[in-house]
């Protein structure tokens, strides 16, 4: 039977090598965002009817020089009016608004305004 110190050293070396190797996944593999920079929209960024408020619009405008952004709606819902607001930003490549009551007609209109944009609801 090996000495307990040798077993402990081997265990520590194994754990250390696993930790130093790290995770090789990129953010785009984890989220499906590709090269788009995420802009998170939360409860403080939404008006009472589900539209984007001034704070949300400032967040998006701050990324005007970014070639591609992804709007991530977190723990809140947006409405069709928010898609109309987002259509003004030509660098939006994805809207992730899971659980939001977005109509098919609004999504189609949004996608016509921004060809290639994807919407996940």
C-alpha positions in Angstrom: 0.0 0.0 0.0 1.4 3.4 -0.9 2.4 5.9 1.8 -0.5 8.4 2.5 1.7 11.4 1.7 2.5 10.0 -1.8 -1.3 9.5 -2.4 -2.0 13.0 -1.2 0.8 14.5 -3.4 -0.6 12.6 -6.5 -4.1 13.8 -5.8 -2.9 17.4 -5.4 -0.9 17.2 -8.6 -3.9 15.8 -10.5 -6.3 18.5 -9.2 -3.7 21.2 -10.0 -3.2 20.0 -13.6 -7.0 20.0 -14.1 -7.4 23.5 -12.8 -4.4 24.9 -14.8 -5.8 23.4 -18.0 -8.9 25.5 -17.7 -11.9 25.4 -19.9 -11.3 25.6 -23.6 -14.8 26.7 -24.6 -15.2 30.3 -25.9 -18.1 32.5 -24.9 -19.6 32.1 -28.4 -19.7 28.3 -28.0 -21.6 28.6 -24.7 -24.1 31.2 -25.7 -24.6 31.0 -29.4 -23.9 34.7 -29.7 -21.0 34.4 -32.2 -19.0 37.5 -32.3 -21.8 39.7 -31.0 -21.1 41.6 -27.8 -23.9 41.0 -25.2 -25.9 43.9 -23.9 -28.0 42.8 -20.9 -31.4 44.3 -20.5 -32.8 43.8 -17.0 -35.8 44.8 -15.0 -34.5 48.4 -14.4 -34.2 48.8 -18.2 -37.9 48.1 -19.0 -40.8 50.5 -18.8 -44.2 49.5 -17.3 -45.6 48.2 -20.5 -42.6 46.2 -21.6 -40.8 48.9 -23.7 -37.2 49.8 -23.4 -36.6 52.9 -21.2 -34.0 55.6 -21.5 -31.5 53.6 -19.4 -31.7 50.6 -21.8 -31.4 52.8 -24.9 -28.3 54.4 -23.4 -26.7 51.0 -22.9 -27.4 50.1 -26.5 -26.2 53.5 -27.8 -23.0 53.1 -25.8 -22.2 50.1 -28.1 -22.9 52.1 -31.3 -19.3 51.5 -32.5 -19.4 47.8 -31.8 -19.9 45.9 -35.1 -22.4 43.4 -33.6 -24.4 43.3 -30.4 -26.8 40.8 -28.9 -29.6 42.0 -26.7 -30.0 39.7 -23.8 -33.3 40.3 -21.9 -32.8 38.9 -18.4 -35.5 38.1 -15.9 -38.0 40.4 -17.5 -40.2 40.5 -20.6 -40.3 42.9 -23.5 -43.1 43.6 -25.9 -43.5 44.2 -29.6 -42.8 47.9 -29.1 -39.3 47.1 -27.8 -38.5 45.4 -31.2 -39.6 48.6 -33.0 -37.2 50.5 -30.7 -34.4 48.0 -31.4 -34.9 48.1 -35.2 -33.2 51.5 -35.2 -29.9 50.0 -34.2 -28.2 48.4 -37.2 -25.6 46.5 -35.2 -28.2 44.3 -33.4 -27.6 40.7 -34.5 -29.6 38.8 -32.0 -32.4 39.4 -29.4 -32.7 36.8 -26.7 -36.0 37.4 -24.9 -37.1 34.0 -23.7 -40.6 34.1 -22.3 -41.5 37.5 -23.8 -44.9 37.8 -25.5 -43.5 38.8 -28.9 -45.9 38.4 -31.8 -44.8 36.6 -35.0 -45.8 39.7 -37.0 -43.6 42.0 -34.9 -40.7 39.5 -35.2 -41.1 39.4 -39.0 -41.2 43.2 -39.3 -38.1 43.4 -37.0 -36.2 40.8 -39.1 -37.2 42.7 -42.3 -35.7 45.9 -40.9 -32.5 44.1 -39.8 -31.9 41.3 -42.2 -30.0 38.4 -40.6 -31.1 39.2 -37.0 -32.3 36.3 -34.9 -34.9 36.4 -32.2 -35.2 33.8 -29.5 -38.4 34.0 -27.6 
